[in-house]
Amino acid sequence: MIPEFQRFADLYSFARLLRCMENSDDSIFPDWAQQLKLKLERICDRLRTGFQAHIVLKDITEKNWYACTQLEVSDAQKSIFPVPVVYWLAEAAYCGMTPLALYADEELVGFSVYSVDPEDGSYWIMAFMIDQKYQNRGLGRTGMDTLIRYIKAEHHCDKIVIGHRIENERASNLYTSLGFVEVSRDEVEVIRGLVV
């Protein structure tokens, strides 16, 4: 067991403490509590990265394009992610978009497409999906975090935008937890922006 955890009777107590401190104003805590909070946040980061699969983004090439076309969401998800990967590959080839394959430990697990908005220089994530066989393993969060860091490093942009269907609660929760803020919505779609 990690030495820092030995002070807690169980992880539930630890989680409750973190939850209490998470949304509180740091200025009301004494110095020792602020230091404890910082230490606990570092422990959580170490744990989080230790349990996540490592996601690598790769270009679409003649070696992996067909495998990418075989990626699918579940039948239940097709109403909220209705466009197949083959469509995104075709559109990317002719519309200046960048498609990327997501690999976890050398296994193809997902797909994404992004492009720049020439009017304001923001980058739009046009499509992001994890294959149905690899969902519910934290790969969506890790993959999206990797994609955000990649776009920021590669293009030195200061804003990333993404849209999702209103009924796609999983996407809404994921994007909100990563810092995306709602900027607009219509009867079908919510648009969220992230300042990076």
C-alpha positions in Angstrom: 0.0 0.0 0.0 1.2 3.5 -0.7 2.5 5.0 2.6 0.2 8.1 2.3 -2.9 5.9 2.3 -1.9 4.1 5.6 -3.5 6.9 7.6 -6.9 6.2 6.2 -9.0 3.3 7.4 -10.4 2.8 3.9 -10.4 4.5 0.5 -13.9 5.7 1.1 -12.7 8.0 3.9 -9.9 9.2 1.6 -12.4 9.9 -1.2 -14.7 11.8 1.1 -11.9 14.0 2.3 -10.8 14.8 -1.2 -14.4 15.6 -2.3 -14.8 18.0 0.7 -11.5 19.8 -0.2 -12.0 19.8 -4.0 -14.6 22.5 -4.3 -13.6 24.6 -1.2 -11.9 27.9 -1.2 -8.2 27.3 -0.4 -7.8 30.5 1.4 -10.0 29.3 4.3 -7.7 26.4 5.0 -4.7 26.7 7.3 -1.3 26.1 5.7 -1.0 22.5 6.8 -4.4 21.7 5.1 -3.4 23.4 1.9 -0.2 21.3 1.8 -2.2 18.2 2.5 -4.6 19.0 -0.3 -1.7 19.5 -2.7 0.0 16.3 -1.6 -3.3 14.4 -2.0 -3.9 15.8 -5.5 -0.4 14.6 -6.5 -1.1 11.1 -5.2 -4.4 11.1 -7.2 -2.5 12.1 -10.3 0.0 9.3 -9.8 -2.8 6.8 -9.2 -4.7 8.0 -12.2 -1.8 7.8 -14.6 -0.7 4.4 -13.2 -4.1 2.8 -14.0 -4.7 4.4 -17.4 -3.7 2.7 -20.6 -1.2 4.7 -22.6 -2.8 6.1 -25.7 -0.8 6.9 -28.8 -2.1 8.8 -31.8 -1.0 7.6 -35.2 -1.5 8.9 -38.7 -3.9 7.1 -41.0 -1.8 5.2 -43.6 -2.1 2.4 -46.1 -1.3 0.0 -43.2 -4.2 1.0 -40.9 -6.9 2.7 -42.9 -8.9 -0.4 -43.4 -8.7 -1.4 -39.8 -10.0 2.1 -38.9 -13.0 1.5 -41.1 -13.9 -1.5 -39.0 -14.2 0.5 -35.8 -17.8 0.8 -34.6 -19.9 2.1 -31.8 -22.6 -0.1 -30.4 -26.0 -0.3 -32.1 -27.5 1.7 -29.2 -24.9 4.5 -29.8 -25.5 4.8 -33.5 -28.2 7.4 -33.0 -25.8 9.7 -31.3 -22.7 8.8 -33.4 -24.4 7.9 -36.7 -21.5 8.6 -39.2 -19.2 5.7 -39.9 -15.4 6.1 -39.8 -15.2 5.5 -43.6 -17.2 8.7 -44.1 -14.8 10.7 -41.9 -11.8 9.3 -43.8 -13.3 10.4 -47.1 -14.2 13.8 -45.9 -10.8 14.3 -44.3 -9.1 13.4 -47.6 -10.8 16.2 -49.5 -11.7 18.8 -46.9 -8.4 19.5 -45.1 -9.1 17.6 -41.9 -6.7 15.5 -40.0 -7.7 12.0 -39.1 -5.9 10.1 -36.4 -6.0 6.5 -35.1 -6.0 5.9 -31.3 -3.9 3.0 -30.1 -3.7 1.5 -26.6 -0.7 -0.7 -26.2 -0.4 -1.2 -30.0 -4.1 -2.2 -30.3 -6.3 0.1 -32.5 -9.1 1.2 -30.1 -10.5 4.5 -31.6 -10.5 7.2 -34.1 -10.6 11.0 -34.3 -10.7 13.8 -36.8 -9.9 17.5 -36.2 -9.5 20.6 -38.3 -8.8 24.3 -38.0 -11.5 27.0 -38.3 -9.8 29.5 -40.7 -12.0 32.4 -39.4 -10.8 32.4 -35.8 -7.9 29.8 -35.7 -9.7 27.5 -33.2 -9.4 23.8 -33.7 -12.5 21.7 -34.0 -12.6 18.0 -33.0 -15.0 16.8 -35.7 -15.2 13.2 -34.6 -14.0 11.2 -31.6 -14.9 7.6 -30.9 -13.8 4.5 -29.1 -14.7 1.1 -30.6 -17.5 -0.7 -28.8 -15.1 -3.5 -27.7 -12.9 -1.1 -25.8 -15.4 1.2 -24.1 -15.9 1.5 -20.3 -12.1 1.2 -19.7 -11.2 4.9 -19.3 -9.9 5.0 -22.9 -12.2 7.8 -23.9 -10.9 10.1 -21.2 -7.3 9.2 -21.8 -7.7 9.4 -25.6 -9.4 12.8 -25.5 -6.8 14.1 -23.1 -4.0 12.8 -25.4 -5.7 14.4 -28.4 -6.1 17.8 -26.7 -2.4 17.8 -25.7 -1.4 16.8 -29.2 -3.5 19.5 -30.9 -2.1 22.1 -28.5 1.5 21.0 -28.9 1.3 20.5 -32.7 -0.5 23.7 -33.6 0.0 26.1 -30.6 -3.7 26.9 -30.6 -5.4 28.6 -27.7 -8.9 27.2 -28.2 -10.4 23.7 -29.0 -14.0 23.3 -29.9 -16.2 20.1 -29.9 -19.8 19.4 -30.5 -22.1 16.5 -29.4 -25.7 15.6 -29.7 -27.8 16.8 -26.8 -28.8 13.3 -25.8 -25.2 12.1 -25.6 -24.8 12.4 -21.8 -21.6 10.4 -21.7 -19.9 12.8 -24.1 -21.3 15.8 -22.2 -19.9 14.4 -18.9 -16.6 13.6 -20.4 -16.1 16.9 -22.1 -17.2 18.9 -19.1 -14.8 17.0 -16.8 -12.0 17.9 -19.2 -12.8 21.6 -18.9 -14.9 22.1 -22.0 -17.6 24.8 -21.4 -20.8 25.1 -23.3 -20.8 28.0 -25.7 -24.0 27.4 -27.7 -26.7 24.9 -28.4 -29.6 24.3 -30.8 -32.3 21.7 -30.8 -29.8 19.0 -31.9 -26.3 19.8 -30.8 -24.3 21.3 -27.9 -21.1 23.2 -28.8 -18.3 23.3 -26.1 -15.1 25.2 -26.1 -11.8 24.7 -24.2 -9.2 27.4 -23.7 -5.8 25.7 -23.8 
